[in-house]
């Protein structure tokens, strides 16, 4: 299940855990939500069974944030492929 996240609110992680349940989870972080891609959140995301973390390149370029090694920076075309090019359920939070 792919979660499209654009807000850096900690409560969103609780909703992801609730909605995603036991399924493997992937995050697509855009805007200020890229802060979830830092080392600070790494352990919590692992505990939630988040398999993949994708971070929008435009958001990274606009902010001075050091991302965790677990993140993959993606451009606009890759974001479109993630959202529209697979059979994954997409949840926008």
PyMOL Python script that loads the backbone (N, CA, C, O; Angstrom):
from pymol import cmd

cmd.read_pdbstr("""\
ATOM      1  N   UNK A   1       0.845  -1.161   0.000  1.00  0.00           N
ATOM      2  CA  UNK A   1       0.000   0.000   0.000  1.00  0.00           C
ATOM      3  C   UNK A   1       0.899   1.236   0.000  1.00  0.00           C
ATOM      4  O   UNK A   1       1.838   1.333   0.791  1.00  0.00           O
ATOM      5  N   UNK A   2       0.602   2.171  -0.891  1.00  0.00           N
ATOM      6  CA  UNK A   2       1.395   3.390  -1.015  1.00  0.00           C
ATOM      7  C   UNK A   2       0.651   4.546  -0.353  1.00  0.00           C
ATOM      8  O   UNK A   2      -0.501   4.829  -0.682  1.00  0.00           O
ATOM      9  N   UNK A   3       1.322   5.204   0.575  1.00  0.00           N
ATOM     10  CA  UNK A   3       0.755   6.354   1.265  1.00  0.00           C
ATOM     11  C   UNK A   3       1.411   7.619   0.740  1.00  0.00           C
ATOM     12  O   UNK A   3       2.627   7.786   0.830  1.00  0.00           O
ATOM     13  N   UNK A   4       0.597   8.504   0.193  1.00  0.00           N
ATOM     14  CA  UNK A   4       1.035   9.800  -0.328  1.00  0.00           C
ATOM     15  C   UNK A   4       0.858  10.805   0.804  1.00  0.00           C
ATOM     16  O   UNK A   4      -0.265  11.113   1.202  1.00  0.00           O
ATOM     17  N   UNK A   5       1.986  11.317   1.323  1.00  0.00           N
ATOM     18  CA  UNK A   5       1.947  12.154   2.526  1.00  0.00           C
ATOM     19  C   UNK A   5       2.534  13.524   2.204  1.00  0.00           C
ATOM     20  O   UNK A   5       3.628  13.633   1.649  1.00  0.00           O
ATOM     21  N   UNK A   6       1.771  14.587   2.569  1.00  0.00           N
ATOM     22  CA  UNK A   6       2.261  15.940   2.309  1.00  0.00           C
ATOM     23  C   UNK A   6       2.299  16.824   3.554  1.00  0.00           C
ATOM     24  O   UNK A   6       2.593  18.015   3.454  1.00  0.00           O
ATOM     25  N   UNK A   7       2.006  16.255   4.723  1.00  0.00           N
ATOM     26  CA  UNK A   7       2.037  17.024   5.968  1.00  0.00           C
ATOM     27  C   UNK A   7       2.938  16.320   6.985  1.00  0.00           C
ATOM     28  O   UNK A   7       2.913  15.094   7.086  1.00  0.00           O
ATOM     29  N   UNK A   8       3.722  17.076   7.729  1.00  0.00           N
ATOM     30  CA  UNK A   8       4.649  16.463   8.692  1.00  0.00           C
ATOM     31  C   UNK A   8       4.050  16.286  10.082  1.00  0.00           C
ATOM     32  O   UNK A   8       4.726  16.534  11.080  1.00  0.00           O
ATOM     33  N   UNK A   9       2.803  15.863  10.159  1.00  0.00           N
ATOM     34  CA  UNK A   9       2.141  15.690  11.451  1.00  0.00           C
ATOM     35  C   UNK A   9       2.340  14.263  11.956  1.00  0.00           C
ATOM     36  O   UNK A   9       2.069  13.300  11.238  1.00  0.00           O
ATOM     37  N   UNK A  10       2.814  14.133  13.193  1.00  0.00           N
ATOM     38  CA  UNK A  10       3.113  12.813  13.738  1.00  0.00           C
ATOM     39  C   UNK A  10       1.882  11.908  13.764  1.00  0.00           C
ATOM     40  O   UNK A  10       2.014  10.693  13.618  1.00  0.00           O
ATOM     41  N   UNK A  11       0.694  12.474  13.947  1.00  0.00           N
ATOM     42  CA  UNK A  11      -0.537  11.683  13.969  1.00  0.00           C
ATOM     43  C   UNK A  11      -0.791  10.943  12.670  1.00  0.00           C
ATOM     44  O   UNK A  11      -1.493   9.932  12.654  1.00  0.00           O
ATOM     45  N   UNK A  12      -0.223  11.441  11.582  1.00  0.00           N
ATOM     46  CA  UNK A  12      -0.372  10.763  10.290  1.00  0.00           C
ATOM     47  C   UNK A  12       0.248   9.370  10.341  1.00  0.00           C
ATOM     48  O   UNK A  12      -0.268   8.436   9.726  1.00  0.00           O
ATOM     49  N   UNK A  13       1.341   9.230  11.062  1.00  0.00           N
ATOM     50  CA  UNK A  13       1.990   7.917  11.166  1.00  0.00           C
ATOM     51  C   UNK A  13       1.074   6.915  11.857  1.00  0.00           C
ATOM     52  O   UNK A  13       1.047   5.741  11.489  1.00  0.00           O
ATOM     53  N   UNK A  14       0.325   7.375  12.857  1.00  0.00           N
ATOM     54  CA  UNK A  14      -0.635   6.489  13.528  1.00  0.00           C
ATOM     55  C   UNK A  14      -1.734   6.051  12.558  1.00  0.00           C
ATOM     56  O   UNK A  14      -2.163   4.897  12.581  1.00  0.00           O
ATOM     57  N   UNK A  15      -2.185   6.968  11.712  1.00  0.00           N
ATOM     58  CA  UNK A  15      -3.213   6.629  10.725  1.00  0.00           C
ATOM     59  C   UNK A  15      -2.670   5.640   9.696  1.00  0.00           C
ATOM     60  O   UNK A  15      -3.379   4.728   9.268  1.00  0.00           O
ATOM     61  N   UNK A  16      -1.407   5.825   9.302  1.00  0.00           N
ATOM     62  CA  UNK A  16      -0.792   4.895   8.354  1.00  0.00           C
ATOM     63  C   UNK A  16      -0.736   3.495   8.958  1.00  0.00           C
ATOM     64  O   UNK A  16      -1.055   2.512   8.288  1.00  0.00           O
ATOM     65  N   UNK A  17      -0.335   3.409  10.213  1.00  0.00           N
ATOM     66  CA  UNK A  17      -0.264   2.109  10.887  1.00  0.00           C
ATOM     67  C   UNK A  17      -1.647   1.474  10.982  1.00  0.00           C
ATOM     68  O   UNK A  17      -1.787   0.266  10.791  1.00  0.00           O
ATOM     69  N   UNK A  18      -2.667   2.274  11.273  1.00  0.00           N
ATOM     70  CA  UNK A  18      -4.028   1.759  11.405  1.00  0.00           C
ATOM     71  C   UNK A  18      -4.587   1.306  10.060  1.00  0.00           C
ATOM     72  O   UNK A  18      -5.122   0.203   9.947  1.00  0.00           O
ATOM     73  N   UNK A  19      -4.466   2.149   9.049  1.00  0.00           N
ATOM     74  CA  UNK A  19      -5.014   1.831   7.727  1.00  0.00           C
ATOM     75  C   UNK A  19      -4.240   0.694   7.066  1.00  0.00           C
ATOM     76  O   UNK A  19      -4.831  -0.195   6.454  1.00  0.00           O
ATOM     77  N   UNK A  20      -2.923   0.729   7.193  1.00  0.00           N
ATOM     78  CA  UNK A  20      -2.079  -0.270   6.528  1.00  0.00           C
ATOM     79  C   UNK A  20      -2.086  -1.621   7.180  1.00  0.00           C
ATOM     80  O   UNK A  20      -1.818  -2.632   6.531  1.00  0.00           O
ATOM     81  N   UNK A  21      -2.393  -1.653   8.470  1.00  0.00           N
ATOM     82  CA  UNK A  21      -2.432  -2.925   9.191  1.00  0.00           C
ATOM     83  C   UNK A  21      -1.163  -3.735   9.002  1.00  0.00           C
ATOM     84  O   UNK A  21      -0.059  -3.228   9.199  1.00  0.00           O
ATOM     85  N   UNK A  22      -1.321  -4.996   8.619  1.00  0.00           N
ATOM     86  CA  UNK A  22      -0.187  -5.908   8.451  1.00  0.00           C
ATOM     87  C   UNK A  22       0.418  -5.867   7.050  1.00  0.00           C
ATOM     88  O   UNK A  22       1.411  -6.544   6.781  1.00  0.00           O
ATOM     89  N   UNK A  23      -0.178  -5.076   6.157  1.00  0.00           N
ATOM     90  CA  UNK A  23       0.344  -4.988   4.792  1.00  0.00           C
ATOM     91  C   UNK A  23       1.681  -4.261   4.762  1.00  0.00           C
ATOM     92  O   UNK A  23       1.970  -3.430   5.623  1.00  0.00           O
ATOM     93  N   UNK A  24       2.499  -4.587   3.749  1.00  0.00           N
ATOM     94  CA  UNK A  24       3.717  -3.819   3.524  1.00  0.00           C
ATOM     95  C   UNK A  24       3.314  -2.422   3.109  1.00  0.00           C
ATOM     96  O   UNK A  24       2.350  -2.229   2.369  1.00  0.00           O
ATOM     97  N   UNK A  25       4.061  -1.459   3.593  1.00  0.00           N
ATOM     98  CA  UNK A  25       3.717  -0.072   3.337  1.00  0.00           C
ATOM     99  C   UNK A  25       4.864   0.641   2.645  1.00  0.00           C
ATOM    100  O   UNK A  25       6.034   0.343   2.884  1.00  0.00           O
ATOM    101  N   UNK A  26       4.515   1.585   1.785  1.00  0.00           N
ATOM    102  CA  UNK A  26       5.494   2.465   1.156  1.00  0.00           C
ATOM    103  C   UNK A  26       4.997   3.886   1.349  1.00  0.00           C
ATOM    104  O   UNK A  26       3.791   4.136   1.343  1.00  0.00           O
ATOM    105  N   UNK A  27       5.923   4.812   1.520  1.00  0.00           N
ATOM    106  CA  UNK A  27       5.573   6.214   1.675  1.00  0.00           C
ATOM    107  C   UNK A  27       6.099   7.003   0.492  1.00  0.00           C
ATOM    108  O   UNK A  27       7.224   6.786   0.042  1.00  0.00           O
ATOM    109  N   UNK A  28       5.291   7.909  -0.005  1.00  0.00           N
ATOM    110  CA  UNK A  28       5.722   8.897  -0.983  1.00  0.00           C
ATOM    111  C   UNK A  28       5.587  10.244  -0.285  1.00  0.00           C
ATOM    112  O   UNK A  28       4.480  10.738  -0.071  1.00  0.00           O
ATOM    113  N   UNK A  29       6.722  10.828   0.064  1.00  0.00           N
ATOM    114  CA  UNK A  29       6.743  12.062   0.845  1.00  0.00           C
ATOM    115  C   UNK A  29       6.965  13.258  -0.066  1.00  0.00           C
ATOM    116  O   UNK A  29       7.898  13.275  -0.868  1.00  0.00           O
ATOM    117  N   UNK A  30       6.101  14.256   0.064  1.00  0.00           N
ATOM    118  CA  UNK A  30       6.224  15.489  -0.705  1.00  0.00           C
ATOM    119  C   UNK A  30       6.086  16.672   0.257  1.00  0.00           C
ATOM    120  O   UNK A  30       5.624  16.516   1.387  1.00  0.00           O
ATOM    121  N   UNK A  31       6.491  17.849  -0.206  1.00  0.00           N
ATOM    122  CA  UNK A  31       6.370  19.052   0.614  1.00  0.00           C
ATOM    123  C   UNK A  31       7.093  18.905   1.939  1.00  0.00           C
ATOM    124  O   UNK A  31       8.162  18.298   2.015  1.00  0.00           O
ATOM    125  N   UNK A  32       6.497  19.469   2.985  1.00  0.00           N
ATOM    126  CA  UNK A  32       7.124  19.429   4.310  1.00  0.00           C
ATOM    127  C   UNK A  32       7.165  18.031   4.916  1.00  0.00           C
ATOM    128  O   UNK A  32       7.893  17.799   5.882  1.00  0.00           O
ATOM    129  N   UNK A  33       6.395  17.098   4.364  1.00  0.00           N
ATOM    130  CA  UNK A  33       6.382  15.730   4.889  1.00  0.00           C
ATOM    131  C   UNK A  33       7.704  15.009   4.675  1.00  0.00           C
ATOM    132  O   UNK A  33       7.915  13.930   5.229  1.00  0.00           O
ATOM    133  N   UNK A  34       8.600  15.588   3.878  1.00  0.00           N
ATOM    134  CA  UNK A  34       9.887  14.909   3.681  1.00  0.00           C
ATOM    135  C   UNK A  34      10.674  14.807   4.981  1.00  0.00           C
ATOM    136  O   UNK A  34      11.653  14.065   5.058  1.00  0.00           O
ATOM    137  N   UNK A  35      10.253  15.549   6.003  1.00  0.00           N
ATOM    138  CA  UNK A  35      10.926  15.435   7.305  1.00  0.00           C
ATOM    139  C   UNK A  35      10.800  14.015   7.867  1.00  0.00           C
ATOM    140  O   UNK A  35      11.628  13.607   8.681  1.00  0.00           O
ATOM    141  N   UNK A  36       9.773  13.248   7.445  1.00  0.00           N
ATOM    142  CA  UNK A  36       9.660  11.847   7.861  1.00  0.00           C
ATOM    143  C   UNK A  36      10.752  10.984   7.230  1.00  0.00           C
ATOM    144  O   UNK A  36      10.918   9.826   7.614  1.00  0.00           O
ATOM    145  N   UNK A  37      11.485  11.521   6.285  1.00  0.00           N
ATOM    146  CA  UNK A  37      12.561  10.789   5.636  1.00  0.00           C
ATOM    147  C   UNK A  37      13.907  10.954   6.319  1.00  0.00           C
ATOM    148  O   UNK A  37      14.923  10.489   5.802  1.00  0.00           O
ATOM    149  N   UNK A  38      13.931  11.610   7.473  1.00  0.00           N
ATOM    150  CA  UNK A  38      15.186  11.814   8.206  1.00  0.00           C
ATOM    151  C   UNK A  38      15.476  10.638   9.137  1.00  0.00           C
ATOM    152  O   UNK A  38      14.599   9.818   9.409  1.00  0.00           O
ATOM    153  N   UNK A  39      16.689  10.570   9.610  1.00  0.00           N
ATOM    154  CA  UNK A  39      17.111   9.488  10.508  1.00  0.00           C
ATOM    155  C   UNK A  39      16.277   9.464  11.791  1.00  0.00           C
ATOM    156  O   UNK A  39      16.112   8.408  12.401  1.00  0.00           O
ATOM    157  N   UNK A  40      15.757  10.611  12.198  1.00  0.00           N
ATOM    158  CA  UNK A  40      14.948  10.705  13.420  1.00  0.00           C
ATOM    159  C   UNK A  40      13.744   9.758  13.379  1.00  0.00           C
ATOM    160  O   UNK A  40      13.376   9.193  14.409  1.00  0.00           O
ATOM    161  N   UNK A  41      13.134   9.579  12.220  1.00  0.00           N
ATOM    162  CA  UNK A  41      11.931   8.763  12.078  1.00  0.00           C
ATOM    163  C   UNK A  41      12.218   7.341  11.608  1.00  0.00           C
ATOM    164  O   UNK A  41      11.298   6.528  11.517  1.00  0.00           O
ATOM    165  N   UNK A  42      13.448   7.034  11.316  1.00  0.00           N
ATOM    166  CA  UNK A  42      13.814   5.751  10.701  1.00  0.00           C
ATOM    167  C   UNK A  42      13.329   4.545  11.504  1.00  0.00           C
ATOM    168  O   UNK A  42      12.715   3.640  10.937  1.00  0.00           O
ATOM    169  N   UNK A  43      13.586   4.515  12.789  1.00  0.00           N
ATOM    170  CA  UNK A  43      13.215   3.365  13.607  1.00  0.00           C
ATOM    171  C   UNK A  43      11.695   3.215  13.699  1.00  0.00           C
ATOM    172  O   UNK A  43      11.179   2.101  13.618  1.00  0.00           O
ATOM    173  N   UNK A  44      10.981   4.320  13.867  1.00  0.00           N
ATOM    174  CA  UNK A  44       9.513   4.256  13.948  1.00  0.00           C
ATOM    175  C   UNK A  44       8.930   3.699  12.656  1.00  0.00           C
ATOM    176  O   UNK A  44       8.018   2.873  12.690  1.00  0.00           O
ATOM    177  N   UNK A  45       9.451   4.145  11.519  1.00  0.00           N
ATOM    178  CA  UNK A  45       8.938   3.655  10.232  1.00  0.00           C
ATOM    179  C   UNK A  45       9.250   2.178  10.040  1.00  0.00           C
ATOM    180  O   UNK A  45       8.432   1.444   9.485  1.00  0.00           O
ATOM    181  N   UNK A  46      10.405   1.735  10.485  1.00  0.00           N
ATOM    182  CA  UNK A  46      10.742   0.310  10.407  1.00  0.00           C
ATOM    183  C   UNK A  46       9.788  -0.511  11.273  1.00  0.00           C
ATOM    184  O   UNK A  46       9.340  -1.582  10.863  1.00  0.00           O
ATOM    185  N   UNK A  47       9.474  -0.006  12.477  1.00  0.00           N
ATOM    186  CA  UNK A  47       8.546  -0.701  13.371  1.00  0.00           C
ATOM    187  C   UNK A  47       7.147  -0.798  12.769  1.00  0.00           C
ATOM    188  O   UNK A  47       6.387  -1.707  13.103  1.00  0.00           O
ATOM    189  N   UNK A  48       6.805   0.141  11.879  1.00  0.00           N
ATOM    190  CA  UNK A  48       5.490   0.155  11.229  1.00  0.00           C
ATOM    191  C   UNK A  48       5.477  -0.694   9.956  1.00  0.00           C
ATOM    192  O   UNK A  48       4.471  -0.717   9.248  1.00  0.00           O
ATOM    193  N   UNK A  49       6.566  -1.385   9.655  1.00  0.00           N
ATOM    194  CA  UNK A  49       6.701  -2.199   8.443  1.00  0.00           C
ATOM    195  C   UNK A  49       6.655  -1.376   7.169  1.00  0.00           C
ATOM    196  O   UNK A  49       6.103  -1.818   6.161  1.00  0.00           O
ATOM    197  N   UNK A  50       7.232  -0.180   7.208  1.00  0.00           N
ATOM    198  CA  UNK A  50       7.361   0.628   5.999  1.00  0.00           C
ATOM    199  C   UNK A  50       8.545   0.082   5.223  1.00  0.00           C
ATOM    200  O   UNK A  50       9.682   0.120   5.694  1.00  0.00           O
ATOM    201  N   UNK A  51       8.269  -0.425   4.030  1.00  0.00           N
ATOM    202  CA  UNK A  51       9.294  -1.067   3.205  1.00  0.00           C
ATOM    203  C   UNK A  51      10.090  -0.057   2.382  1.00  0.00           C
ATOM    204  O   UNK A  51      11.314  -0.150   2.292  1.00  0.00           O
ATOM    205  N   UNK A  52       9.391   0.910   1.783  1.00  0.00           N
ATOM    206  CA  UNK A  52      10.030   1.858   0.874  1.00  0.00           C
ATOM    207  C   UNK A  52       9.616   3.277   1.243  1.00  0.00           C
ATOM    208  O   UNK A  52       8.473   3.535   1.620  1.00  0.00           O
ATOM    209  N   UNK A  53      10.583   4.195   1.122  1.00  0.00           N
ATOM    210  CA  UNK A  53      10.317   5.610   1.356  1.00  0.00           C
ATOM    211  C   UNK A  53      10.810   6.365   0.130  1.00  0.00           C
ATOM    212  O   UNK A  53      12.004   6.391  -0.169  1.00  0.00           O
ATOM    213  N   UNK A  54       9.864   6.978  -0.569  1.00  0.00           N
ATOM    214  CA  UNK A  54      10.173   7.779  -1.742  1.00  0.00           C
ATOM    215  C   UNK A  54       9.996   9.247  -1.367  1.00  0.00           C
ATOM    216  O   UNK A  54       9.020   9.613  -0.713  1.00  0.00           O
ATOM    217  N   UNK A  55      10.937  10.077  -1.780  1.00  0.00           N
ATOM    218  CA  UNK A  55      10.917  11.497  -1.419  1.00  0.00           C
ATOM    219  C   UNK A  55      11.014  12.326  -2.694  1.00  0.00           C
ATOM    220  O   UNK A  55      11.875  12.090  -3.541  1.00  0.00           O
ATOM    221  N   UNK A  56      10.117  13.302  -2.815  1.00  0.00           N
ATOM    222  CA  UNK A  56      10.085  14.153  -4.003  1.00  0.00           C
ATOM    223  C   UNK A  56      11.349  15.007  -4.099  1.00  0.00           C
ATOM    224  O   UNK A  56      11.706  15.720  -3.161  1.00  0.00           O
ATOM    225  N   UNK A  57      12.009  14.922  -5.237  1.00  0.00           N
ATOM    226  CA  UNK A  57      13.247  15.664  -5.473  1.00  0.00           C
ATOM    227  C   UNK A  57      13.029  17.169  -5.325  1.00  0.00           C
ATOM    228  O   UNK A  57      13.877  17.859  -4.759  1.00  0.00           O
ATOM    229  N   UNK A  58      11.917  17.682  -5.820  1.00  0.00           N
ATOM    230  CA  UNK A  58      11.653  19.120  -5.739  1.00  0.00           C
ATOM    231  C   UNK A  58      11.558  19.586  -4.287  1.00  0.00           C
ATOM    232  O   UNK A  58      11.980  20.697  -3.965  1.00  0.00           O
ATOM    233  N   UNK A  59      11.011  18.749  -3.414  1.00  0.00           N
ATOM    234  CA  UNK A  59      10.908  19.097  -1.995  1.00  0.00           C
ATOM    235  C   UNK A  59      12.283  19.064  -1.323  1.00  0.00           C
ATOM    236  O   UNK A  59      12.584  19.897  -0.467  1.00  0.00           O
ATOM    237  N   UNK A  60      13.104  18.102  -1.716  1.00  0.00           N
ATOM    238  CA  UNK A  60      14.458  18.019  -1.164  1.00  0.00           C
ATOM    239  C   UNK A  60      15.280  19.225  -1.600  1.00  0.00           C
ATOM    240  O   UNK A  60      16.006  19.816  -0.801  1.00  0.00           O
ATOM    241  N   UNK A  61      15.159  19.584  -2.873  1.00  0.00           N
ATOM    242  CA  UNK A  61      15.910  20.719  -3.411  1.00  0.00           C
ATOM    243  C   UNK A  61      15.520  22.032  -2.730  1.00  0.00           C
ATOM    244  O   UNK A  61      16.345  22.939  -2.616  1.00  0.00           O
ATOM    245  N   UNK A  62      14.277  22.138  -2.281  1.00  0.00           N
ATOM    246  CA  UNK A  62      13.786  23.380  -1.680  1.00  0.00           C
ATOM    247  C   UNK A  62      14.096  23.485  -0.182  1.00  0.00           C
ATOM    248  O   UNK A  62      13.904  24.544   0.416  1.00  0.00           O
ATOM    249  N   UNK A  63      14.575  22.387   0.427  1.00  0.00           N
ATOM    250  CA  UNK A  63      14.820  22.383   1.876  1.00  0.00           C
ATOM    251  C   UNK A  63      16.220  21.846   2.166  1.00  0.00           C
ATOM    252  O   UNK A  63      16.782  21.081   1.382  1.00  0.00           O
ATOM    253  N   UNK A  64      16.761  22.254   3.289  1.00  0.00           N
ATOM    254  CA  UNK A  64      18.081  21.760   3.723  1.00  0.00           C
ATOM    255  C   UNK A  64      17.880  20.638   4.735  1.00  0.00           C
ATOM    256  O   UNK A  64      18.093  20.822   5.934  1.00  0.00           O
ATOM    257  N   UNK A  65      17.469  19.481   4.242  1.00  0.00           N
ATOM    258  CA  UNK A  65      17.203  18.340   5.107  1.00  0.00           C
ATOM    259  C   UNK A  65      18.081  17.177   4.661  1.00  0.00           C
ATOM    260  O   UNK A  65      18.161  16.856   3.476  1.00  0.00           O
ATOM    261  N   UNK A  66      18.729  16.559   5.627  1.00  0.00           N
ATOM    262  CA  UNK A  66      19.542  15.378   5.323  1.00  0.00           C
ATOM    263  C   UNK A  66      18.669  14.139   5.493  1.00  0.00           C
ATOM    264  O   UNK A  66      18.166  13.867   6.583  1.00  0.00           O
ATOM    265  N   UNK A  67      18.498  13.405   4.425  1.00  0.00           N
ATOM    266  CA  UNK A  67      17.628  12.245   4.425  1.00  0.00           C
ATOM    267  C   UNK A  67      18.345  10.998   4.912  1.00  0.00           C
ATOM    268  O   UNK A  67      19.568  10.895   4.826  1.00  0.00           O
ATOM    269  N   UNK A  68      17.579  10.066   5.418  1.00  0.00           N
ATOM    270  CA  UNK A  68      18.069   8.754   5.797  1.00  0.00           C
ATOM    271  C   UNK A  68      18.529   8.008   4.547  1.00  0.00           C
ATOM    272  O   UNK A  68      18.058   8.286   3.444  1.00  0.00           O
ATOM    273  N   UNK A  69      19.433   7.078   4.717  1.00  0.00           N
ATOM    274  CA  UNK A  69      19.893   6.254   3.602  1.00  0.00           C
ATOM    275  C   UNK A  69      18.783   5.353   3.054  1.00  0.00           C
ATOM    276  O   UNK A  69      18.909   4.811   1.956  1.00  0.00           O
ATOM    277  N   UNK A  70      17.700   5.195   3.816  1.00  0.00           N
ATOM    278  CA  UNK A  70      16.589   4.341   3.395  1.00  0.00           C
ATOM    279  C   UNK A  70      15.678   5.013   2.380  1.00  0.00           C
ATOM    280  O   UNK A  70      14.768   4.375   1.852  1.00  0.00           O
ATOM    281  N   UNK A  71      15.908   6.285   2.101  1.00  0.00           N
ATOM    282  CA  UNK A  71      15.028   7.039   1.200  1.00  0.00           C
ATOM    283  C   UNK A  71      15.534   6.983  -0.237  1.00  0.00           C
ATOM    284  O   UNK A  71      16.736   6.942  -0.498  1.00  0.00           O
ATOM    285  N   UNK A  72      14.583   6.983  -1.148  1.00  0.00           N
ATOM    286  CA  UNK A  72      14.899   7.087  -2.571  1.00  0.00           C
ATOM    287  C   UNK A  72      14.297   8.386  -3.089  1.00  0.00           C
ATOM    288  O   UNK A  72      13.085   8.587  -3.023  1.00  0.00           O
ATOM    289  N   UNK A  73      15.142   9.255  -3.599  1.00  0.00           N
ATOM    290  CA  UNK A  73      14.683  10.529  -4.147  1.00  0.00           C
ATOM    291  C   UNK A  73      14.141  10.289  -5.550  1.00  0.00           C
ATOM    292  O   UNK A  73      14.802   9.672  -6.386  1.00  0.00           O
ATOM    293  N   UNK A  74      12.926  10.787  -5.799  1.00  0.00           N
ATOM    294  CA  UNK A  74      12.261  10.562  -7.090  1.00  0.00           C
ATOM    295  C   UNK A  74      11.858  11.891  -7.715  1.00  0.00           C
ATOM    296  O   UNK A  74      11.508  12.843  -7.017  1.00  0.00           O
ATOM    297  N   UNK A  75      11.913  11.937  -9.040  1.00  0.00           N
ATOM    298  CA  UNK A  75      11.505  13.148  -9.752  1.00  0.00           C
ATOM    299  C   UNK A  75      10.021  13.037 -10.124  1.00  0.00           C
ATOM    300  O   UNK A  75       9.358  12.054  -9.794  1.00  0.00           O
ATOM    301  N   UNK A  76       9.523  14.049 -10.807  1.00  0.00           N
ATOM    302  CA  UNK A  76       8.099  14.115 -11.132  1.00  0.00           C
ATOM    303  C   UNK A  76       7.632  12.897 -11.933  1.00  0.00           C
ATOM    304  O   UNK A  76       6.583  12.326 -11.631  1.00  0.00           O
ATOM    305  N   UNK A  77       8.383  12.502 -12.930  1.00  0.00           N
ATOM    306  CA  UNK A  77       7.986  11.349 -13.751  1.00  0.00           C
ATOM    307  C   UNK A  77       7.892  10.075 -12.923  1.00  0.00           C
ATOM    308  O   UNK A  77       6.981   9.268 -13.109  1.00  0.00           O
ATOM    309  N   UNK A  78       8.828   9.903 -12.019  1.00  0.00           N
ATOM    310  CA  UNK A  78       8.807   8.713 -11.151  1.00  0.00           C
ATOM    311  C   UNK A  78       7.629   8.763 -10.173  1.00  0.00           C
ATOM    312  O   UNK A  78       7.055   7.727  -9.837  1.00  0.00           O
ATOM    313  N   UNK A  79       7.273   9.962  -9.721  1.00  0.00           N
ATOM    314  CA  UNK A  79       6.107  10.112  -8.847  1.00  0.00           C
ATOM    315  C   UNK A  79       4.839   9.684  -9.586  1.00  0.00           C
ATOM    316  O   UNK A  79       4.000   8.971  -9.036  1.00  0.00           O
ATOM    317  N   UNK A  80       4.710  10.122 -10.825  1.00  0.00           N
ATOM    318  CA  UNK A  80       3.549   9.737 -11.630  1.00  0.00           C
ATOM    319  C   UNK A  80       3.504   8.221 -11.797  1.00  0.00           C
ATOM    320  O   UNK A  80       2.436   7.620 -11.683  1.00  0.00           O
ATOM    321  N   UNK A  81       4.637   7.604 -12.061  1.00  0.00           N
ATOM    322  CA  UNK A  81       4.684   6.144 -12.201  1.00  0.00           C
ATOM    323  C   UNK A  81       4.268   5.447 -10.902  1.00  0.00           C
ATOM    324  O   UNK A  81       3.540   4.454 -10.930  1.00  0.00           O
ATOM    325  N   UNK A  82       4.732   5.971  -9.771  1.00  0.00           N
ATOM    326  CA  UNK A  82       4.368   5.378  -8.486  1.00  0.00           C
ATOM    327  C   UNK A  82       2.860   5.472  -8.234  1.00  0.00           C
ATOM    328  O   UNK A  82       2.237   4.519  -7.766  1.00  0.00           O
ATOM    329  N   UNK A  83       2.289   6.629  -8.551  1.00  0.00           N
ATOM    330  CA  UNK A  83       0.879   6.847  -8.267  1.00  0.00           C
ATOM    331  C   UNK A  83      -0.064   6.176  -9.260  1.00  0.00           C
ATOM    332  O   UNK A  83      -1.140   5.711  -8.884  1.00  0.00           O
ATOM    333  N   UNK A  84       0.340   6.128 -10.528  1.00  0.00           N
ATOM    334  CA  UNK A  84      -0.570   5.663 -11.566  1.00  0.00           C
ATOM    335  C   UNK A  84      -0.136   4.386 -12.258  1.00  0.00           C
ATOM    336  O   UNK A  84      -0.934   3.746 -12.943  1.00  0.00           O
ATOM    337  N   UNK A  85       1.124   4.011 -12.086  1.00  0.00           N
ATOM    338  CA  UNK A  85       1.658   2.907 -12.875  1.00  0.00           C
ATOM    339  C   UNK A  85       1.689   1.558 -12.208  1.00  0.00           C
ATOM    340  O   UNK A  85       2.332   0.642 -12.720  1.00  0.00           O
ATOM    341  N   UNK A  86       1.020   1.399 -11.089  1.00  0.00           N
ATOM    342  CA  UNK A  86       1.041   0.086 -10.445  1.00  0.00           C
ATOM    343  C   UNK A  86      -0.350  -0.267  -9.943  1.00  0.00           C
ATOM    344  O   UNK A  86      -1.273   0.546  -9.993  1.00  0.00           O
ATOM    345  N   UNK A  87      -0.479  -1.483  -9.463  1.00  0.00           N
ATOM    346  CA  UNK A  87      -1.752  -1.948  -8.923  1.00  0.00           C
ATOM    347  C   UNK A  87      -1.863  -1.696  -7.416  1.00  0.00           C
ATOM    348  O   UNK A  87      -2.830  -2.111  -6.777  1.00  0.00           O
ATOM    349  N   UNK A  88      -0.853  -1.006  -6.857  1.00  0.00           N
ATOM    350  CA  UNK A  88      -0.859  -0.687  -5.427  1.00  0.00           C
ATOM    351  C   UNK A  88      -2.038   0.201  -5.086  1.00  0.00           C
ATOM    352  O   UNK A  88      -2.418   1.071  -5.870  1.00  0.00           O
ATOM    353  N   UNK A  89      -2.616  -0.018  -3.918  1.00  0.00           N
ATOM    354  CA  UNK A  89      -3.603   0.915  -3.395  1.00  0.00           C
ATOM    355  C   UNK A  89      -2.856   2.182  -2.991  1.00  0.00           C
ATOM    356  O   UNK A  89      -1.781   2.111  -2.395  1.00  0.00           O
ATOM    357  N   UNK A  90      -3.426   3.344  -3.317  1.00  0.00           N
ATOM    358  CA  UNK A  90      -2.817   4.621  -2.950  1.00  0.00           C
ATOM    359  C   UNK A  90      -3.744   5.334  -1.980  1.00  0.00           C
ATOM    360  O   UNK A  90      -4.932   5.509  -2.250  1.00  0.00           O
ATOM    361  N   UNK A  91      -3.181   5.747  -0.840  1.00  0.00           N
ATOM    362  CA  UNK A  91      -3.929   6.477   0.166  1.00  0.00           C
ATOM    363  C   UNK A  91      -3.250   7.816   0.346  1.00  0.00           C
ATOM    364  O   UNK A  91      -2.051   7.883   0.617  1.00  0.00           O
ATOM    365  N   UNK A  92      -4.022   8.892   0.194  1.00  0.00           N
ATOM    366  CA  UNK A  92      -3.479  10.241   0.350  1.00  0.00           C
ATOM    367  C   UNK A  92      -3.815  10.748   1.739  1.00  0.00           C
ATOM    368  O   UNK A  92      -4.976  10.766   2.146  1.00  0.00           O
ATOM    369  N   UNK A  93      -2.772  11.163   2.466  1.00  0.00           N
ATOM    370  CA  UNK A  93      -2.964  11.707   3.817  1.00  0.00           C
ATOM    371  C   UNK A  93      -2.322  13.080   3.918  1.00  0.00           C
ATOM    372  O   UNK A  93      -2.373  13.708   4.976  1.00  0.00           O
TER     373      UNK A  93
END
""", "prot")
cmd.dss("prot")
cmd.show_as("cartoon", "prot")
cmd.util.cbc("prot")
cmd.orient("prot")
